[in-house]
Amino acid sequence: MKRAKRISAFIVAAALIATSFTACGTGKGKSVGSQSTSAQTTQAQSTAAPQTTAAETTTEEEKTSSSIEIEIGGNSFSLGGSSSGNSGSSASGGYESEVLYCKNGSEKLYGEMYTPDNYSGKLPVVILAHSYMLNGSSLSAYAEMFAENGYAAYIFDFWGGSSSTRSGGSTSDMTLYTEISDLKAVLSEIRKLDYIDSSSVFLLGTSLGGCVAAMTANDKASQISGLILLYPALIDKKQAAEWSQMGSWFGINWMNDLAEINVFDKIGGFKGDVLILHGDMDMQVPIKFSERAVKVYRFATLVTISGAGHNFSRSNRTANSNMLEYMKKHT
């Protein structure tokens, strides 16, 4: 029985590491507002017609060409692929992108800045933090979407965040805290840019990047206007301890880090509005953790993506419309 449990934990850890997962079903979304006992909930509801964006243009062939499907105990996992799909165009405006490095001490972090075509004045900016074993390019479709809708968006590679990082570093040296340090350094650098409105800076994180973004927002609350978390790896100590058993196999120091803290004590310092999006079929980071997280924040909304697993590959219309409505509300 113990061996079976260990194998199960291994499969979940391996699935989480292997980038993204194929969502199940058609992915209809619903908004669920939550609140702490001391404050009223802010609910982000989409009133505009959903747009077809770059994050939705992946064909079925493209979705499966770089993935491996496995089935364990009746649960299906798709290993590989990209969490946000391929590039594409939308009915919104155009965008431009350029390579832009940020420094964290002696380290140079590779990044790309996306801006709207023909913009004037200072821009609100979304800084996107990627999942473990991916790099910033996994979020390029979301960056394009934001830029096409009038926002600057910055994607970057964590130092040691994956074997494909363009920033350098090894995954065996990466920890939860090195990624938080990277994001804080990026935040500081981006806020200084002359075309960025430093009073309108938003963080977005996916999976482990969601945990990193949430903890960074806790520490840098005065510098951040809003927080968007997609299937964030805000797991409790028990779950982290199970995963950390795999650490010696994968060099996953961040699992050990999470096993030593109560992450829910490390995120509530951000008092602004938080938007959390999570699939109700997520087998890697169950939605129960986001349901717990939304109660920690003073103002937060949890949008459930029905039928979706640990990404929104078939539900981007719902996720994107909610994110754009959130940005419209706060800029």
BALOBA-1460 file (C-alpha; in Angstrom, 3 decimals):
// residues 331
<rec num="1" residu="m" x="0.000" y="0.000" z="0.000"/>
<rec num="2" residu="k" x="2.834" y="2.376" z="0.895"/>
<rec num="3" residu="r" x="4.539" y="1.527" z="-2.393"/>
<rec num="4" residu="a" x="1.335" y="2.269" z="-4.302"/>
<rec num="5" residu="k" x="0.972" y="5.587" z="-2.491"/>
<rec num="6" residu="r" x="4.565" y="6.512" z="-3.323"/>
<rec num="7" residu="i" x="4.073" y="5.625" z="-6.986"/>
<rec num="8" residu="s" x="0.928" y="7.768" z="-7.026"/>
<rec num="9" residu="a" x="2.827" y="10.703" z="-5.521"/>
<rec num="10" residu="f" x="5.564" y="10.186" z="-8.073"/>
<rec num="11" residu="i" x="3.092" y="10.278" z="-10.953"/>
<rec num="12" residu="v" x="1.522" y="13.500" z="-9.669"/>
<rec num="13" residu="a" x="4.949" y="15.101" z="-9.216"/>
<rec num="14" residu="a" x="6.065" y="13.936" z="-12.656"/>
<rec num="15" residu="a" x="2.873" y="15.243" z="-14.199"/>
<rec num="16" residu="l" x="3.329" y="18.631" z="-12.541"/>
<rec num="17" residu="i" x="6.926" y="18.808" z="-13.742"/>
<rec num="18" residu="a" x="6.047" y="17.887" z="-17.303"/>
<rec num="19" residu="t" x="4.778" y="21.360" z="-18.145"/>
<rec num="20" residu="s" x="1.058" y="21.450" z="-18.874"/>
<rec num="21" residu="f" x="-1.946" y="19.182" z="-18.932"/>
<rec num="22" residu="t" x="-4.852" y="18.732" z="-21.309"/>
<rec num="23" residu="a" x="-8.077" y="20.085" z="-19.880"/>
<rec num="24" residu="c" x="-11.127" y="17.847" z="-19.978"/>
<rec num="25" residu="g" x="-14.517" y="18.809" z="-21.364"/>
<rec num="26" residu="t" x="-15.642" y="21.999" z="-23.008"/>
<rec num="27" residu="g" x="-14.630" y="24.230" z="-20.124"/>
<rec num="28" residu="k" x="-17.545" y="26.456" z="-19.244"/>
<rec num="29" residu="g" x="-16.667" y="28.840" z="-16.421"/>
<rec num="30" residu="k" x="-18.462" y="30.149" z="-13.398"/>
<rec num="31" residu="s" x="-17.533" y="32.934" z="-10.986"/>
<rec num="32" residu="v" x="-17.505" y="32.231" z="-7.273"/>
<rec num="33" residu="g" x="-16.830" y="35.168" z="-4.969"/>
<rec num="34" residu="s" x="-15.332" y="34.560" z="-1.538"/>
<rec num="35" residu="q" x="-14.402" y="36.832" z="1.315"/>
<rec num="36" residu="s" x="-12.767" y="36.986" z="4.684"/>
<rec num="37" residu="t" x="-15.059" y="37.602" z="7.622"/>
<rec num="38" residu="s" x="-13.959" y="41.233" z="7.832"/>
<rec num="39" residu="a" x="-14.458" y="42.449" z="4.296"/>
<rec num="40" residu="q" x="-16.829" y="42.323" z="1.356"/>
<rec num="41" residu="t" x="-15.909" y="40.245" z="-1.672"/>
<rec num="42" residu="t" x="-15.143" y="41.844" z="-5.017"/>
<rec num="43" residu="q" x="-16.405" y="39.699" z="-7.858"/>
<rec num="44" residu="a" x="-14.953" y="40.025" z="-11.353"/>
<rec num="45" residu="q" x="-17.654" y="39.228" z="-13.879"/>
<rec num="46" residu="s" x="-17.233" y="39.335" z="-17.627"/>
<rec num="47" residu="t" x="-19.781" y="41.549" z="-19.359"/>
<rec num="48" residu="a" x="-18.058" y="41.929" z="-22.701"/>
<rec num="49" residu="a" x="-18.391" y="39.353" z="-25.460"/>
<rec num="50" residu="p" x="-15.512" y="36.861" z="-25.232"/>
<rec num="51" residu="q" x="-12.754" y="37.447" z="-27.755"/>
<rec num="52" residu="t" x="-10.851" y="34.889" z="-29.763"/>
<rec num="53" residu="t" x="-7.257" y="35.508" z="-28.719"/>
<rec num="54" residu="a" x="-3.810" y="34.161" z="-29.403"/>
<rec num="55" residu="a" x="-4.164" y="31.879" z="-26.416"/>
<rec num="56" residu="e" x="-7.008" y="30.005" z="-28.128"/>
<rec num="57" residu="t" x="-5.616" y="29.230" z="-31.553"/>
<rec num="58" residu="t" x="-3.932" y="25.891" z="-30.850"/>
<rec num="59" residu="t" x="-5.232" y="23.125" z="-33.085"/>
<rec num="60" residu="e" x="-5.960" y="19.643" z="-31.752"/>
<rec num="61" residu="e" x="-2.901" y="18.362" z="-33.629"/>
<rec num="62" residu="e" x="-0.696" y="21.029" z="-32.058"/>
<rec num="63" residu="k" x="-2.069" y="20.252" z="-28.616"/>
<rec num="64" residu="t" x="-1.085" y="16.610" z="-28.832"/>
<rec num="65" residu="s" x="2.017" y="16.662" z="-31.001"/>
<rec num="66" residu="s" x="4.387" y="17.283" z="-28.090"/>
<rec num="67" residu="s" x="2.517" y="15.457" z="-25.357"/>
<rec num="68" residu="i" x="2.328" y="11.941" z="-23.969"/>
<rec num="69" residu="e" x="-0.925" y="10.581" z="-22.587"/>
<rec num="70" residu="i" x="-0.731" y="8.187" z="-19.631"/>
<rec num="71" residu="e" x="-3.445" y="6.710" z="-17.459"/>
<rec num="72" residu="i" x="-2.914" y="5.776" z="-13.809"/>
<rec num="73" residu="g" x="-5.707" y="4.520" z="-11.597"/>
<rec num="74" residu="g" x="-8.350" y="5.867" z="-13.948"/>
<rec num="75" residu="n" x="-6.779" y="9.343" z="-14.051"/>
<rec num="76" residu="s" x="-5.493" y="10.587" z="-17.396"/>
<rec num="77" residu="f" x="-2.443" y="12.852" z="-17.591"/>
<rec num="78" residu="s" x="-1.025" y="14.667" z="-20.598"/>
<rec num="79" residu="l" x="2.705" y="15.280" z="-20.229"/>
<rec num="80" residu="g" x="4.239" y="18.002" z="-22.352"/>
<rec num="81" residu="g" x="2.808" y="20.758" z="-24.511"/>
<rec num="82" residu="s" x="2.214" y="24.383" z="-23.651"/>
<rec num="83" residu="s" x="-0.158" y="25.827" z="-21.107"/>
<rec num="84" residu="s" x="-1.264" y="28.762" z="-23.211"/>
<rec num="85" residu="g" x="-1.167" y="27.522" z="-26.798"/>
<rec num="86" residu="n" x="0.498" y="28.920" z="-29.901"/>
<rec num="87" residu="s" x="0.739" y="32.473" z="-31.120"/>
<rec num="88" residu="g" x="-2.083" y="33.953" z="-33.129"/>
<rec num="89" residu="s" x="-3.968" y="37.123" z="-33.873"/>
<rec num="90" residu="s" x="-7.134" y="38.550" z="-32.421"/>
<rec num="91" residu="a" x="-9.764" y="41.057" z="-33.353"/>
<rec num="92" residu="s" x="-8.092" y="43.542" z="-31.004"/>
<rec num="93" residu="g" x="-5.163" y="45.831" z="-31.812"/>
<rec num="94" residu="g" x="-1.645" y="44.745" z="-32.728"/>
<rec num="95" residu="y" x="1.448" y="44.531" z="-30.574"/>
<rec num="96" residu="e" x="5.236" y="44.682" z="-30.663"/>
<rec num="97" residu="s" x="7.739" y="42.699" z="-28.617"/>
<rec num="98" residu="e" x="11.414" y="43.048" z="-27.804"/>
<rec num="99" residu="v" x="13.993" y="41.175" z="-25.754"/>
<rec num="100" residu="l" x="14.587" y="42.900" z="-22.432"/>
<rec num="101" residu="y" x="16.922" y="41.536" z="-19.761"/>
<rec num="102" residu="c" x="16.517" y="42.247" z="-16.060"/>
<rec num="103" residu="k" x="19.294" y="41.877" z="-13.496"/>
<rec num="104" residu="n" x="19.102" y="40.112" z="-10.166"/>
<rec num="105" residu="g" x="22.493" y="40.713" z="-8.618"/>
<rec num="106" residu="s" x="25.037" y="39.166" z="-10.967"/>
<rec num="107" residu="e" x="22.377" y="37.185" z="-12.828"/>
<rec num="108" residu="k" x="20.822" y="38.357" z="-16.099"/>
<rec num="109" residu="l" x="17.253" y="37.197" z="-16.518"/>
<rec num="110" residu="y" x="16.056" y="36.773" z="-20.084"/>
<rec num="111" residu="g" x="12.729" y="38.424" z="-20.796"/>
<rec num="112" residu="e" x="10.499" y="39.876" z="-23.489"/>
<rec num="113" residu="m" x="8.370" y="42.997" z="-23.269"/>
<rec num="114" residu="y" x="5.117" y="43.174" z="-25.233"/>
<rec num="115" residu="t" x="3.535" y="46.561" z="-25.902"/>
<rec num="116" residu="p" x="0.509" y="47.724" z="-27.918"/>
<rec num="117" residu="d" x="1.056" y="49.183" z="-31.362"/>
<rec num="118" residu="n" x="1.170" y="52.978" z="-31.498"/>
<rec num="119" residu="y" x="0.624" y="53.548" z="-27.788"/>
<rec num="120" residu="s" x="1.051" y="56.936" z="-26.144"/>
<rec num="121" residu="g" x="1.734" y="57.827" z="-22.535"/>
<rec num="122" residu="k" x="2.614" y="55.411" z="-19.774"/>
<rec num="123" residu="l" x="1.251" y="51.874" z="-19.823"/>
<rec num="124" residu="p" x="-0.161" y="49.615" z="-17.111"/>
<rec num="125" residu="v" x="1.916" y="46.430" z="-17.070"/>
<rec num="126" residu="v" x="1.323" y="42.763" z="-16.313"/>
<rec num="127" residu="i" x="4.389" y="40.781" z="-15.203"/>
<rec num="128" residu="l" x="3.889" y="37.062" z="-15.836"/>
<rec num="129" residu="a" x="5.569" y="34.312" z="-13.777"/>
<rec num="130" residu="h" x="5.744" y="30.895" z="-15.447"/>
<rec num="131" residu="s" x="5.249" y="27.360" z="-14.151"/>
<rec num="132" residu="y" x="8.011" y="24.991" z="-13.063"/>
<rec num="133" residu="m" x="9.954" y="23.362" z="-15.925"/>
<rec num="134" residu="l" x="8.621" y="25.867" z="-18.438"/>
<rec num="135" residu="n" x="10.005" y="29.246" z="-19.470"/>
<rec num="136" residu="g" x="8.521" y="32.639" z="-20.212"/>
<rec num="137" residu="s" x="7.547" y="31.670" z="-23.747"/>
<rec num="138" residu="s" x="4.861" y="29.371" z="-22.320"/>
<rec num="139" residu="l" x="2.994" y="32.569" z="-21.406"/>
<rec num="140" residu="s" x="3.643" y="34.476" z="-24.639"/>
<rec num="141" residu="a" x="0.064" y="34.034" z="-25.860"/>
<rec num="142" residu="y" x="-1.242" y="35.697" z="-22.698"/>
<rec num="143" residu="a" x="1.317" y="38.489" z="-23.115"/>
<rec num="144" residu="e" x="0.104" y="39.002" z="-26.679"/>
<rec num="145" residu="m" x="-3.484" y="39.122" z="-25.473"/>
<rec num="146" residu="f" x="-2.729" y="41.820" z="-22.915"/>
<rec num="147" residu="a" x="-0.695" y="43.881" z="-25.397"/>
<rec num="148" residu="e" x="-3.431" y="43.637" z="-28.026"/>
<rec num="149" residu="n" x="-5.825" y="45.052" z="-25.457"/>
<rec num="150" residu="g" x="-3.735" y="48.071" z="-24.477"/>
<rec num="151" residu="y" x="-1.415" y="46.812" z="-21.725"/>
<rec num="152" residu="a" x="2.303" y="46.186" z="-21.524"/>
<rec num="153" residu="a" x="3.160" y="42.600" z="-20.601"/>
<rec num="154" residu="y" x="6.519" y="41.172" z="-19.546"/>
<rec num="155" residu="i" x="7.451" y="37.499" z="-19.634"/>
<rec num="156" residu="f" x="10.790" y="36.186" z="-18.373"/>
<rec num="157" residu="d" x="12.670" y="32.993" z="-17.541"/>
<rec num="158" residu="f" x="13.361" y="32.200" z="-13.904"/>
<rec num="159" residu="w" x="17.016" y="31.441" z="-13.133"/>
<rec num="160" residu="g" x="17.167" y="27.637" z="-13.111"/>
<rec num="161" residu="g" x="13.417" y="27.470" z="-13.652"/>
<rec num="162" residu="s" x="13.684" y="24.764" z="-16.301"/>
<rec num="163" residu="s" x="16.125" y="22.923" z="-18.525"/>
<rec num="164" residu="s" x="15.100" y="25.337" z="-21.294"/>
<rec num="165" residu="t" x="15.702" y="28.556" z="-19.367"/>
<rec num="166" residu="r" x="17.483" y="31.287" z="-21.300"/>
<rec num="167" residu="s" x="18.512" y="32.982" z="-18.071"/>
<rec num="168" residu="g" x="20.947" y="30.264" z="-17.015"/>
<rec num="169" residu="g" x="21.184" y="28.324" z="-13.788"/>
<rec num="170" residu="s" x="20.320" y="24.761" z="-12.875"/>
<rec num="171" residu="t" x="17.008" y="23.341" z="-11.690"/>
<rec num="172" residu="s" x="18.926" y="21.635" z="-8.885"/>
<rec num="173" residu="d" x="19.847" y="25.065" z="-7.498"/>
<rec num="174" residu="m" x="16.456" y="26.724" z="-8.000"/>
<rec num="175" residu="t" x="14.302" y="27.119" z="-4.893"/>
<rec num="176" residu="l" x="11.020" y="28.798" z="-4.045"/>
<rec num="177" residu="y" x="13.038" y="31.679" z="-2.633"/>
<rec num="178" residu="t" x="15.339" y="32.124" z="-5.643"/>
<rec num="179" residu="e" x="12.233" y="32.500" z="-7.799"/>
<rec num="180" residu="i" x="10.725" y="35.030" z="-5.382"/>
<rec num="181" residu="s" x="14.028" y="36.921" z="-5.510"/>
<rec num="182" residu="d" x="13.943" y="36.855" z="-9.323"/>
<rec num="183" residu="l" x="10.386" y="38.178" z="-9.454"/>
<rec num="184" residu="k" x="11.153" y="40.957" z="-6.977"/>
<rec num="185" residu="a" x="14.147" y="41.995" z="-9.084"/>
<rec num="186" residu="v" x="12.029" y="41.990" z="-12.246"/>
<rec num="187" residu="l" x="9.338" y="44.018" z="-10.485"/>
<rec num="188" residu="s" x="11.905" y="46.619" z="-9.446"/>
<rec num="189" residu="e" x="13.410" y="46.883" z="-12.940"/>
<rec num="190" residu="i" x="10.122" y="47.045" z="-14.833"/>
<rec num="191" residu="r" x="8.693" y="49.745" z="-12.560"/>
<rec num="192" residu="k" x="11.630" y="52.006" z="-13.506"/>
<rec num="193" residu="l" x="10.961" y="51.952" z="-17.250"/>
<rec num="194" residu="d" x="9.938" y="55.369" z="-18.548"/>
<rec num="195" residu="y" x="6.987" y="54.010" z="-20.544"/>
<rec num="196" residu="i" x="5.543" y="52.025" z="-17.627"/>
<rec num="197" residu="d" x="3.019" y="53.435" z="-15.166"/>
<rec num="198" residu="s" x="4.635" y="52.382" z="-11.882"/>
<rec num="199" residu="s" x="1.336" y="52.932" z="-10.079"/>
<rec num="200" residu="s" x="-0.388" y="50.304" z="-12.255"/>
<rec num="201" residu="v" x="1.644" y="47.098" z="-12.012"/>
<rec num="202" residu="f" x="-0.007" y="43.670" z="-11.939"/>
<rec num="203" residu="l" x="1.414" y="40.214" z="-11.271"/>
<rec num="204" residu="l" x="0.144" y="37.053" z="-12.963"/>
<rec num="205" residu="g" x="1.412" y="33.591" z="-12.109"/>
<rec num="206" residu="t" x="0.649" y="30.039" z="-13.227"/>
<rec num="207" residu="s" x="1.104" y="26.936" z="-11.045"/>
<rec num="208" residu="l" x="4.400" y="27.374" z="-9.127"/>
<rec num="209" residu="g" x="4.634" y="30.844" z="-10.671"/>
<rec num="210" residu="g" x="1.281" y="31.562" z="-9.035"/>
<rec num="211" residu="c" x="2.690" y="30.661" z="-5.632"/>
<rec num="212" residu="v" x="5.745" y="32.830" z="-6.312"/>
<rec num="213" residu="a" x="3.573" y="35.745" z="-7.468"/>
<rec num="214" residu="a" x="1.321" y="35.455" z="-4.410"/>
<rec num="215" residu="m" x="4.252" y="35.450" z="-1.979"/>
<rec num="216" residu="t" x="5.911" y="38.338" z="-3.834"/>
<rec num="217" residu="a" x="2.696" y="40.364" z="-3.694"/>
<rec num="218" residu="n" x="2.581" y="39.699" z="0.046"/>
<rec num="219" residu="d" x="6.042" y="41.233" z="0.470"/>
<rec num="220" residu="k" x="5.715" y="44.044" z="-2.097"/>
<rec num="221" residu="a" x="2.050" y="44.922" z="-1.638"/>
<rec num="222" residu="s" x="2.579" y="48.686" z="-1.948"/>
<rec num="223" residu="q" x="4.097" y="48.253" z="-5.434"/>
<rec num="224" residu="i" x="1.388" y="46.024" z="-6.882"/>
<rec num="225" residu="s" x="-2.062" y="47.048" z="-8.102"/>
<rec num="226" residu="g" x="-3.508" y="43.600" z="-8.687"/>
<rec num="227" residu="l" x="-2.851" y="39.874" z="-8.669"/>
<rec num="228" residu="i" x="-4.057" y="37.182" z="-11.088"/>
<rec num="229" residu="l" x="-3.399" y="33.547" z="-10.194"/>
<rec num="230" residu="l" x="-3.995" y="30.657" z="-12.607"/>
<rec num="231" residu="y" x="-4.144" y="27.211" z="-10.963"/>
<rec num="232" residu="p" x="-1.617" y="28.419" z="-8.336"/>
<rec num="233" residu="a" x="0.469" y="25.819" z="-6.486"/>
<rec num="234" residu="l" x="-0.626" y="27.131" z="-3.094"/>
<rec num="235" residu="i" x="-0.457" y="23.710" z="-1.490"/>
<rec num="236" residu="d" x="-0.540" y="22.883" z="2.195"/>
<rec num="237" residu="k" x="2.349" y="21.411" z="4.179"/>
<rec num="238" residu="k" x="0.978" y="17.870" z="4.005"/>
<rec num="239" residu="q" x="0.740" y="17.909" z="0.208"/>
<rec num="240" residu="a" x="4.152" y="19.548" z="-0.104"/>
<rec num="241" residu="a" x="5.709" y="16.970" z="2.220"/>
<rec num="242" residu="e" x="4.406" y="14.150" z="0.017"/>
<rec num="243" residu="w" x="5.799" y="15.814" z="-3.080"/>
<rec num="244" residu="s" x="9.115" y="16.604" z="-1.403"/>
<rec num="245" residu="q" x="9.788" y="12.860" z="-1.163"/>
<rec num="246" residu="m" x="10.376" y="13.053" z="-4.900"/>
<rec num="247" residu="g" x="12.871" y="15.894" z="-4.466"/>
<rec num="248" residu="s" x="15.949" y="13.707" z="-4.451"/>
<rec num="249" residu="w" x="14.845" y="12.271" z="-7.805"/>
<rec num="250" residu="f" x="14.085" y="15.566" z="-9.513"/>
<rec num="251" residu="g" x="16.079" y="18.123" z="-7.512"/>
<rec num="252" residu="i" x="12.874" y="19.901" z="-6.544"/>
<rec num="253" residu="n" x="14.023" y="22.111" z="-3.689"/>
<rec num="254" residu="w" x="10.892" y="24.231" z="-3.882"/>
<rec num="255" residu="m" x="8.782" y="21.304" z="-2.700"/>
<rec num="256" residu="n" x="10.950" y="21.046" z="0.394"/>
<rec num="257" residu="d" x="10.553" y="24.807" z="0.893"/>
<rec num="258" residu="l" x="6.761" y="24.554" z="0.794"/>
<rec num="259" residu="a" x="6.828" y="21.587" z="3.162"/>
<rec num="260" residu="e" x="8.504" y="23.773" z="5.786"/>
<rec num="261" residu="i" x="6.035" y="26.676" z="5.771"/>
<rec num="262" residu="n" x="2.324" y="27.366" z="5.847"/>
<rec num="263" residu="v" x="2.021" y="29.149" z="2.520"/>
<rec num="264" residu="f" x="-1.384" y="30.543" z="3.478"/>
<rec num="265" residu="d" x="0.351" y="32.582" z="6.196"/>
<rec num="266" residu="k" x="2.610" y="34.097" z="3.511"/>
<rec num="267" residu="i" x="0.079" y="35.545" z="1.066"/>
<rec num="268" residu="g" x="-2.538" y="37.544" z="2.982"/>
<rec num="269" residu="g" x="-0.431" y="40.695" z="3.257"/>
<rec num="270" residu="f" x="-1.639" y="41.783" z="-0.171"/>
<rec num="271" residu="k" x="-4.867" y="43.698" z="0.450"/>
<rec num="272" residu="g" x="-5.766" y="44.463" z="-3.158"/>
<rec num="273" residu="d" x="-8.192" y="42.614" z="-5.407"/>
<rec num="274" residu="v" x="-7.159" y="39.074" z="-6.380"/>
<rec num="275" residu="l" x="-8.501" y="37.019" z="-9.292"/>
<rec num="276" residu="i" x="-7.955" y="33.249" z="-9.075"/>
<rec num="277" residu="l" x="-8.827" y="30.911" z="-11.949"/>
<rec num="278" residu="h" x="-8.739" y="27.152" z="-11.393"/>
<rec num="279" residu="g" x="-10.032" y="24.061" z="-13.169"/>
<rec num="280" residu="d" x="-12.340" y="21.828" z="-11.170"/>
<rec num="281" residu="m" x="-10.736" y="18.717" z="-12.717"/>
<rec num="282" residu="d" x="-7.180" y="19.683" z="-11.717"/>
<rec num="283" residu="m" x="-5.566" y="16.470" z="-10.443"/>
<rec num="284" residu="q" x="-2.138" y="18.023" z="-9.818"/>
<rec num="285" residu="v" x="-3.124" y="21.036" z="-7.709"/>
<rec num="286" residu="p" x="-6.727" y="20.382" z="-6.641"/>
<rec num="287" residu="i" x="-9.058" y="23.366" z="-6.638"/>
<rec num="288" residu="k" x="-9.564" y="22.950" z="-2.883"/>
<rec num="289" residu="f" x="-6.307" y="24.847" z="-2.359"/>
<rec num="290" residu="s" x="-7.603" y="27.850" z="-4.311"/>
<rec num="291" residu="e" x="-10.879" y="27.621" z="-2.404"/>
<rec num="292" residu="r" x="-8.827" y="27.938" z="0.763"/>
<rec num="293" residu="a" x="-6.625" y="30.713" z="-0.629"/>
<rec num="294" residu="v" x="-9.549" y="32.901" z="-1.686"/>
<rec num="295" residu="k" x="-10.643" y="33.051" z="1.959"/>
<rec num="296" residu="v" x="-7.235" y="34.342" z="3.048"/>
<rec num="297" residu="y" x="-7.420" y="37.478" z="0.926"/>
<rec num="298" residu="r" x="-9.373" y="40.567" z="1.883"/>
<rec num="299" residu="f" x="-10.839" y="40.900" z="-1.613"/>
<rec num="300" residu="a" x="-10.750" y="37.911" z="-3.943"/>
<rec num="301" residu="t" x="-12.749" y="36.087" z="-6.581"/>
<rec num="302" residu="l" x="-12.365" y="32.443" z="-7.561"/>
<rec num="303" residu="v" x="-13.472" y="31.617" z="-11.098"/>
<rec num="304" residu="t" x="-14.010" y="27.890" z="-11.556"/>
<rec num="305" residu="i" x="-13.199" y="26.611" z="-15.041"/>
<rec num="306" residu="s" x="-15.594" y="23.681" z="-15.361"/>
<rec num="307" residu="g" x="-14.077" y="20.530" z="-16.797"/>
<rec num="308" residu="a" x="-10.538" y="21.936" z="-16.949"/>
<rec num="309" residu="g" x="-7.432" y="20.248" z="-15.596"/>
<rec num="310" residu="h" x="-4.124" y="21.889" z="-14.727"/>
<rec num="311" residu="n" x="-4.444" y="24.409" z="-17.551"/>
<rec num="312" residu="f" x="-7.122" y="25.970" z="-19.715"/>
<rec num="313" residu="s" x="-6.131" y="24.633" z="-23.128"/>
<rec num="314" residu="r" x="-9.793" y="24.211" z="-24.106"/>
<rec num="315" residu="s" x="-11.189" y="26.959" z="-21.901"/>
<rec num="316" residu="n" x="-9.141" y="30.021" z="-22.734"/>
<rec num="317" residu="r" x="-12.188" y="31.997" z="-23.820"/>
<rec num="318" residu="t" x="-13.549" y="31.938" z="-20.267"/>
<rec num="319" residu="a" x="-10.188" y="32.545" z="-18.612"/>
<rec num="320" residu="n" x="-9.191" y="35.332" z="-20.983"/>
<rec num="321" residu="s" x="-12.490" y="37.198" z="-20.788"/>
<rec num="322" residu="n" x="-12.305" y="37.157" z="-16.985"/>
<rec num="323" residu="m" x="-8.708" y="38.384" z="-16.971"/>
<rec num="324" residu="l" x="-9.432" y="41.197" z="-19.421"/>
<rec num="325" residu="e" x="-12.507" y="42.260" z="-17.480"/>
<rec num="326" residu="y" x="-10.420" y="42.300" z="-14.298"/>
<rec num="327" residu="m" x="-7.774" y="44.492" z="-15.955"/>
<rec num="328" residu="k" x="-10.415" y="46.836" z="-17.378"/>
<rec num="329" residu="k" x="-11.887" y="47.220" z="-13.911"/>
<rec num="330" residu="h" x="-8.568" y="48.129" z="-12.296"/>
<rec num="331" residu="t" x="-6.953" y="50.379" z="-14.921"/>
